[in-house]
Amino acid sequence: MILRFLVATLLAVPALAADGPPLQPTFHKDIEPILQSRCQGCHRPGEVAPMSLLTYEATRPWAKAIRAAVLTGKMPPWTPDPQYGKFSNDLSLAPADKEKLIAWIDAGAPEGKASDAPRAKVFAEGWQIPQPDVVFEMPEPFEVPATGAIDYQYIRVPTHFTEDKWVQMAEVRPSNRAVVHHAIVVVESAEFKGAQNDKSEEYLGGYGPGMLAQIWKPGQARLVRAGSTLTFQMHYATNGKPAQDRTKIGLVFATAPVTEKIIAMQSMPPGLLIPPGAANFRVNGIATVRQDAKLMALRPHAHLRGKSFQMRAVYPNGESEILLDIPKFDFNWQPYYYLETPKVLPRGTRIESTAYYDNSANNPFNPDPAALVLWGPQTWDEMMIGWFDIAVDVPAEDATR
């Protein structure tokens, strides 16, 4: 009888352990995979974030700051309301990952076993896209002073293309990310055919906080016409010491037949005028899709007074749908939002944008609450643009390899 009791007791011990408190998270086993998937893209040397999170030694001193940023939702930076839209580049943390991070920090941020570490993530030092077929670079380095405001720079670079080119991948890379807030490269076409936005230029690629290299699926591409010129719109920010930058863009041409043309459109107002002191000033923009299309990506854009931004689709039958809602707009985080599943837009669909601006003294980023704010390129001016990319069928005679 005693022997049976001892055996039963010993067999029960593992069960009791299994039902006990969960094991404490450790860096290499539990936290490092989260940092790789959500943080290290920016938190590494040479990128926009202020510190590296590549190793335990680099991460441990920032544990308390990470805790505060995670609890407040400041990091990872993902501002869309989760009720609307699913996006392939979503950086938000799952509740279980948040719990792991907080539990790890509250336990003293233990390192754990190095043998539990995942394989280190390999980041591109040259390009995130395959080796480009062609690279266009600013002709000369731009000298960035140590202090002061810098006017936007517009630098034109001719392509010298003798034939139309289909671009499947595009990546903009500053040579000095420490002083480049953002860069936009647009195509000025010698002959602009079939434009959806009735302009003589069209977005090709960009760089900014949160933005990824642009990679379209086989069969999809942007069109750059023969004789086009690229304009680099550069926004530089001083950081206390003189610097240089020479931004470039790399392009990979389509090799498969192109059946869908990617077109950049803008939902925007005809003008903009924000009264002095206005704390919640509304601005509306609109664009109409003139042919059947698929919505691929969205990007709200405003400056320092931007408060919130919403983009909607209003379909020809009168129904409407919120596509993207940013309740708290952040000038320092303006990525493209790529839809997990492209959305069909019948001909005549309107893309409507609504942004609110805070020109009051309560806005800590406001350059001048007493100013009458007009449309302009500088950060002390304002803009309201709802960028969006659509895919439209390419006529069979225009399809190419």
Order of alpha helices (4+ residues) and beta strands (2+ residues): alpha-alpha-alpha-alpha-alpha-beta-beta-beta-beta-beta-beta-beta-beta-beta-beta-beta-beta-beta-beta-beta-beta-beta-beta-beta-beta-beta
